[in-house]
Amino acid sequence: MQRNSTTRAVLRAAAVVIALAAAAGAQAQVSFSKPYLGGSVGDTDLGTGIRLFGGGSLTNIFGIEGQIASYGSNKYQNGAYTYKDSAWTAGAYGTASFPVATSLSVFGKLGAHYFKMKQTGPGRSYSDGSVELGIGAGVKWQFVPQAALRADFENIGGSGGDMISIGLQFSLD
């Protein structure tokens, strides 16, 4: 039952992103511009996470972003046995960005991600992957024309999918 409600939530999020992009397209010329690549390091529910991302603008406000991220791993003891949890994700967001000062902007993200969690222990290994709703927000400081400092918060799939990160974004223009 959980998978059906998650699938419905992801489909609703995708419909919202498409509707927002269509509304933006009706108001402005839509074309992919201002491409960028970046990376960040942050804190996750499992330890230190690493994220690589790239995207671009569709309008002055709306854009798209793809990412792949490792949520790190966590080892723990239970008696004489050692267990390990790890996770990774790959997905895409629709983004909206709003300037608050000349070189400072805030942004929000909504999209869908494939989230994979793996648990290993003595004599057993379990993994589970599913498509999950991703939501995030952050701030970007454009300190030089070709580079920006970003701070992001993301949640993918509810509990267990949080990442707070800081990183650099590089313009490909």
Summary of the structure (lengths in Angstrom):
residues: 173
radius of gyration: 17.8
end to end distance: 45.7
largest distance: 63.0
contacts: 533
relative contact order: 0.19
helix: 15%
strand: 69%
